[in-house]
Amino acid sequence: MTVRPTRTSVLIVGGGLVGLSAGLFLQRLGVPFILVEKNRNVSLLPRARGIHLRTMELFRQIGVEEAVEAAAAAAWQQGSFGGARRGRTLVDAEPIVDVSTMRVKMAAAGASPSSFGACPQTLIEPVLRQQLEARGGDVRFGHELVSFVESGDAVVAAVRGPDGRETIIEATWLIGADGGRSFVRRQLGVGRVETPAPQHLLNIFFHADLAEAVAGRTFSQCEIANERVRGLFLAMNNTDKWSFHLEYEPSQGLPADSELPDLVRAAIGLDDVDIDIPSRGAWSTGVSIAERYRVGRAFLCGDAAHLMPPWGGFNATTGIADAHNLAWKLAAALRGEATTALLDSYETERRPVAVRNGSQALLRTDFDARFGIETQTNREVFPALLDAGALLLRHRYRVADGASAEESPEWVAHLQAQTGTRFPHAWIRRDNQRMSTLDLFGDSYVLLAGPNASVQPSSRASLNPATPAVYVAGKDFEFVDSEDDWRTLTDLSDDGVVTVRPDGFVLCRSTG
Ligand SMILES: Cc1cc2nc3c(=O)[nH]c(=O)nc-3n(C[C@H](O)[C@H](O)[C@H](O)COP(=O)(O)OP(=O)(O)OC[C@H]3O[C@@H](n4cnc5c(N)ncnc54)[C@H](O)[C@@H]3O)c2cc1C
């Protein structure tokens, strides 16, 4: 008996942070999709914890911000997230930067309706999965993509289920969000531009009751160097869940599993503490960027497209923004409202961002530089360091100005609806509701107009710039805060207009 293939618009491969986010972005736009994830459950190995406010803005748009905030609030069982320490061992480590200094820096990123989040990835992924499933998403954990081929107007993919049987899924588009070792990328024959890794680390996720040892001295990162071990503690709940990232020499291979508890004890500085290690995984701090982000009907997103060290917390944020950039373009293509150039712009916009963010992460290899502390040995990197706000919130797609895609994206000091930048946030009132300007975006192109602009209200809004939703300041919405008005927000006169893409980035603006 022949089993008929299942047909869908988008096949998402990978149920990590980026694949799950891609599903939620597509779902919001009403795009049918199937998500396949080879593991039966979300990852147990903690990695990312810092969630940049741009990611929280994207979570806000898909209605999961509050659920992620709730998971974050429950994550830290004592103290708070933030601050850095250094020492021979965890118990004798001294602070090098405190939480409040880090918070001030984060707050300077730019005005936003959202705030930085700090939540282990292992707690965010279940939230995203649960939301996706609760909204009826076709999410198939325990299903592995084993082959695919482009045929006519579809990608024909073979997926192996938990019972070992293969099914065929035909999708109009494929998103490879399948992580650093991306099967999709390798099958497409896409190479990577690699920068060698300065460090090789083994992420040892362990349970140990260190609540007393760190009481009043909690931290985000704690660098350890003694005669036995070098590495980095990353806090997961400030009490009994931790990751120790043990530095190792690749030529000597990884230590045996049986040695790991003792090595962790040597890093903690306590001989008699019980160590339970549920998972571990080796990784390195090189940068590697896929040479192409698109081949035909297949796109690469997240770690499948770019790997970079976690210093600065850029990678998942960059990956989730990739998925956001791609989702509306695919929706437009599926509705017949996109040009080929629009789909190509995914790579020309997102790849230079990854190249730049990767090199910025590398500049933070030095522990002090990572926290903005200038020393004799790291002085030379400071002139090139850009703050996270410039990289993740205030970047400017140069392609919008017709520049070459190979050129590094620019950034602006202050968002004012410049072409290619994210439209600035201000609190507004519309239909008796307090909302952010950012809440106007997501469903279609939007034409925002000054109070004296001569524009017609729209009868139909779409993912085509020719038919935007139209909102006139002072008529369709009011500014809530007295210091905000059309001119300060956009640097345009009262008859100016700004066209904003569905992802909240400015497509064009009137001059003057
Ligand atoms: C120590 C550490 C700390 C970090 N801290 C931060 C931070 O603070 N902030 C930040 O932004 N980033 C951070 N990162 C980076 C962040 O963890 C990654 O960028 C992020 O997890 C990438 O998500 P992803 O969904 O692209 O890939 P992954 O999380 O790797 O998910 C890919 C998924 O695809 C699945 N898959 C693979 N092949 C197939 C197949 N053939 N079929 C079906 N499924 C498949 C895998 O099982 C996996 O679940 C950190 C990374 C590390 C190592």
Ligand as a Chemical Component Dictionary entry (heavy atoms), coordinates in Angstrom:
data_LIG
# 
_chem_comp.id                   LIG 
_chem_comp.type                 NON-POLYMER 
_chem_comp.pdbx_formal_charge   0 
_chem_comp.three_letter_code    LIG 
# 
loop_
_chem_comp_atom.comp_id 
_chem_comp_atom.atom_id 
_chem_comp_atom.alt_atom_id 
_chem_comp_atom.type_symbol 
_chem_comp_atom.charge 
_chem_comp_atom.model_Cartn_x 
_chem_comp_atom.model_Cartn_y 
_chem_comp_atom.model_Cartn_z 
_chem_comp_atom.pdbx_ordinal 
LIG C1  C1  C 0 27.475 27.516 26.979 1  
LIG C2  C2  C 0 26.560 28.261 26.066 2  
LIG C3  C3  C 0 25.918 29.399 26.531 3  
LIG C4  C4  C 0 25.094 30.131 25.674 4  
LIG N1  N1  N 0 24.517 31.267 26.143 5  
LIG C5  C5  C 0 23.765 32.020 25.300 6  
LIG C6  C6  C 0 23.108 33.201 25.759 7  
LIG O1  O1  O 0 23.192 33.571 26.933 8  
LIG N2  N2  N 0 22.358 33.905 24.868 9  
LIG C7  C7  C 0 22.230 33.513 23.564 10 
LIG O2  O2  O 0 21.556 34.219 22.794 11 
LIG N3  N3  N 0 22.806 32.374 23.105 12 
LIG C8  C8  C 0 23.561 31.619 23.933 13 
LIG N4  N4  N 0 24.106 30.462 23.499 14 
LIG C9  C9  C 0 23.812 29.991 22.137 15 
LIG C10 C10 C 0 22.463 29.272 22.087 16 
LIG O3  O3  O 0 22.412 28.226 23.017 17 
LIG C11 C11 C 0 22.244 28.724 20.670 18 
LIG O4  O4  O 0 22.477 29.765 19.761 19 
LIG C12 C12 C 0 20.828 28.212 20.480 20 
LIG O5  O5  O 0 20.565 27.108 21.292 21 
LIG C13 C13 C 0 20.613 27.792 19.021 22 
LIG O6  O6  O 0 19.319 27.304 18.872 23 
LIG P1  P1  P 0 18.954 26.479 17.565 24 
LIG O7  O7  O 0 17.498 26.183 17.712 25 
LIG O8  O8  O 0 19.426 27.194 16.360 26 
LIG O9  O9  O 0 19.825 25.159 17.646 27 
LIG P2  P2  P 0 19.748 23.954 18.679 28 
LIG O10 O10 O 0 19.388 24.425 20.037 29 
LIG O11 O11 O 0 21.019 23.204 18.530 30 
LIG O12 O12 O 0 18.535 23.080 18.161 31 
LIG C14 C14 C 0 18.614 22.337 16.975 32 
LIG C15 C15 C 0 17.664 21.171 17.106 33 
LIG O13 O13 O 0 17.603 20.469 15.853 34 
LIG C16 C16 C 0 17.463 19.091 16.136 35 
LIG N5  N5  N 0 17.880 18.325 14.957 36 
LIG C17 C17 C 0 19.126 18.193 14.453 37 
LIG N6  N6  N 0 19.120 17.421 13.349 38 
LIG C18 C18 C 0 17.825 17.063 13.144 39 
LIG C19 C19 C 0 17.174 16.252 12.159 40 
LIG N7  N7  N 0 17.854 15.672 11.156 41 
LIG N8  N8  N 0 15.842 16.071 12.250 42 
LIG C20 C20 C 0 15.132 16.655 13.261 43 
LIG N9  N9  N 0 15.711 17.419 14.236 44 
LIG C21 C21 C 0 17.036 17.628 14.166 45 
LIG C22 C22 C 0 18.356 18.874 17.345 46 
LIG O14 O14 O 0 18.009 17.708 18.051 47 
LIG C23 C23 C 0 18.106 20.142 18.135 48 
LIG O15 O15 O 0 17.087 19.977 19.090 49 
LIG C24 C24 C 0 24.919 29.698 24.335 50 
LIG C25 C25 C 0 25.561 28.531 23.879 51 
LIG C26 C26 C 0 26.372 27.823 24.732 52 
LIG C27 C27 C 0 27.063 26.584 24.212 53 
# 
loop_
_chem_comp_bond.comp_id 
_chem_comp_bond.atom_id_1 
_chem_comp_bond.atom_id_2 
_chem_comp_bond.value_order 
_chem_comp_bond.pdbx_ordinal 
LIG C1  C2  SING 1  
LIG C2  C3  SING 2  
LIG C2  C26 DOUB 3  
LIG C3  C4  DOUB 4  
LIG C4  N1  SING 5  
LIG C4  C24 SING 6  
LIG N1  C5  DOUB 7  
LIG C5  C6  SING 8  
LIG C5  C8  SING 9  
LIG C6  O1  DOUB 10 
LIG C6  N2  SING 11 
LIG N2  C7  SING 12 
LIG C7  O2  DOUB 13 
LIG C7  N3  SING 14 
LIG N3  C8  DOUB 15 
LIG C8  N4  SING 16 
LIG N4  C9  SING 17 
LIG N4  C24 SING 18 
LIG C9  C10 SING 19 
LIG C10 O3  SING 20 
LIG C10 C11 SING 21 
LIG C11 O4  SING 22 
LIG C11 C12 SING 23 
LIG C12 O5  SING 24 
LIG C12 C13 SING 25 
LIG C13 O6  SING 26 
LIG O6  P1  SING 27 
LIG P1  O7  DOUB 28 
LIG P1  O8  SING 29 
LIG P1  O9  SING 30 
LIG O9  P2  SING 31 
LIG P2  O10 DOUB 32 
LIG P2  O11 SING 33 
LIG P2  O12 SING 34 
LIG O12 C14 SING 35 
LIG C14 C15 SING 36 
LIG C15 O13 SING 37 
LIG C15 C23 SING 38 
LIG O13 C16 SING 39 
LIG C16 N5  SING 40 
LIG C16 C22 SING 41 
LIG N5  C17 SING 42 
LIG N5  C21 SING 43 
LIG C17 N6  DOUB 44 
LIG N6  C18 SING 45 
LIG C18 C19 SING 46 
LIG C18 C21 DOUB 47 
LIG C19 N7  SING 48 
LIG C19 N8  DOUB 49 
LIG N8  C20 SING 50 
LIG C20 N9  DOUB 51 
LIG N9  C21 SING 52 
LIG C22 O14 SING 53 
LIG C22 C23 SING 54 
LIG C23 O15 SING 55 
LIG C24 C25 DOUB 56 
LIG C25 C26 SING 57 
LIG C26 C27 SING 58 
# 
